[in-house]
Amino acid sequence: MKKLLNSLILMLVMMKTGLFTFGGGYAMISMLHTEFVEKRRYLEHDEFMNIVAIAESTPGPIAINMATYIGYKRCGFLGALFSTLGMCLPSFIIIFVISLFFDRFLEITWVANAFRGIQMCVIYLILSAGIKMLKQLKKTPFNIIVLIVTSVLMVAFSLLSVSFSAIFYIVVSGGLALVIYLIQSLKNGEGKK
């Protein structure tokens, strides 16, 4: 009974996040961090950062992947199910209602103006999540180098109109981290002998 109650609470929190966050999964990262790391303390910051990396690397929308993981960690299968539903339902209902009146909806002047304002909020939410994660990033030489190189490459590729998926940045960075870990493990293993 306690798992069901906790799962319903998770569902309501995810519904609130899904309902009041415009701009997709990246815009939701900041709200999810505030809700589950700062307010409820369900997760540590490092664990949340790992969830973001895993959710970005696995197929599907990042917010839904994060909701599923957080729900599963908190309440098992039931938590994952209810969290995922909570994250999906608001968007589904809103898009369904909009699709019924889509053509007339876009012709309304105040709606068009509202969407311009929402675009600015989305930029702020994504930037806010990035800055929050950057502030709490461990300042190791590897992390700083990866951050600088990735930022430079992303800007350069954008300016040159080169299509390069964000997944490749994640895969290459993860691969480099594994190589460095293996090298350090080998050095530590040799030092013990």
Number of C-alpha atoms within 10 A of each C-alpha: 6 8 14 13 12 17 25 17 16 27 25 17 19 28 22 15 21 23 17 12 21 19 16 16 20 22 23 24 26 20 21 22 22 14 17 18 17 14 10 10 12 15 18 12 17 14 12 20 17 11 19 18 15 16 21 20 17 11 9 10 14 22 25 22 24 26 28 25 22 23 24 19 14 18 21 15 16 18 27 25 19 26 30 25 19 27 26 19 16 18 18 12 12 11 12 12 11 14 12 10 10 12 10 10 14 13 10 10 9 11 12 13 10 10 13 11 11 15 13 11 16 18 14 13 21 19 15 16 19 15 13 14 18 12 9 11 14 12 11 8 9 13 13 13 12 16 14 11 11 16 12 12 14 18 11 12 13 12 9 9 9 10 9 12 9 12 12 11 16 16 12 12 17 13 12 14 15 12 12 13 12 12 12 12 12 11 11 11 10 9 8 6 5
